[in-house]
Amino acid sequence: DRMMKGDYAGGMSVGNARKDSMLALETAQDYGVPLFATAVAHTPYEIAAQQGLAELDYAALAKLWEEWCDLDFAGQKRQ
């Protein structure tokens, strides 16, 4: 819903989701549990944080795919 409306204010932030993902990966590493898919899924959180999206709702990850795939989920014209 947030992606289709382009509304990324509020909610769980990219930064907090990134932190939680990192904690899961660190805990798994401590216990020797491989989390292959989680490690891959974590990457967009790192990229989004580097691009200044850390304070937005984690649905803002959609902005990465919009950029990479020349998409516009909100249906607004791209410039």
C-alpha positions in Angstrom: 0.0 0.0 0.0 2.8 2.4 0.9 4.7 1.7 -2.3 1.6 2.3 -4.5 1.0 5.6 -2.7 4.6 6.6 -2.6 4.1 7.2 1.2 7.3 6.3 3.1 6.8 8.4 6.2 6.3 6.7 9.6 6.3 3.0 10.2 9.3 0.9 10.8 12.3 2.7 9.4 14.9 1.3 7.0 17.5 2.0 9.7 15.6 -0.1 12.3 14.9 -2.9 9.9 18.6 -2.9 8.9 19.6 -3.0 12.6 17.3 -6.0 13.2 18.5 -7.8 10.2 22.1 -7.2 11.3 21.3 -8.6 14.8 19.8 -11.7 13.3 22.9 -12.3 11.1 25.3 -11.6 14.0 23.4 -14.0 16.3 23.2 -16.7 13.7 27.0 -16.3 13.1 27.6 -16.6 16.9 25.8 -19.9 16.9 27.1 -21.2 13.6 23.8 -21.1 11.9 24.0 -20.2 8.2 21.4 -17.7 7.0 22.1 -17.6 3.3 18.9 -15.9 2.2 18.9 -13.4 5.1 22.4 -12.3 4.2 21.3 -11.6 0.6 18.1 -9.9 1.7 20.1 -7.7 4.0 22.0 -6.0 1.2 19.2 -3.7 0.0 18.9 -2.3 3.6 22.6 -1.4 3.5 22.2 0.2 0.1 19.1 2.1 1.1 20.9 3.4 4.3 23.8 4.6 2.2 21.4 6.4 -0.1 19.9 8.4 2.8 16.7 6.4 3.1 17.3 5.2 6.7 14.7 7.4 8.3 11.9 6.3 5.9 9.6 3.4 6.3 11.2 0.2 5.1 8.7 0.1 2.2 11.1 2.8 0.8 13.3 -0.1 -0.4 10.9 0.0 -3.3 12.7 3.2 -4.4 15.8 1.1 -5.1 13.9 -1.2 -7.5 12.2 1.9 -9.1 15.7 3.2 -9.8 17.3 0.0 -10.9 14.4 -1.2 -13.1 13.0 2.2 -14.3 9.7 1.6 -12.5 7.3 3.9 -10.8 5.1 2.0 -8.3 3.1 5.1 -7.4 2.1 5.7 -11.0 3.6 9.1 -11.2 5.4 10.2 -14.3 9.2 9.8 -14.1 11.3 12.7 -15.0 
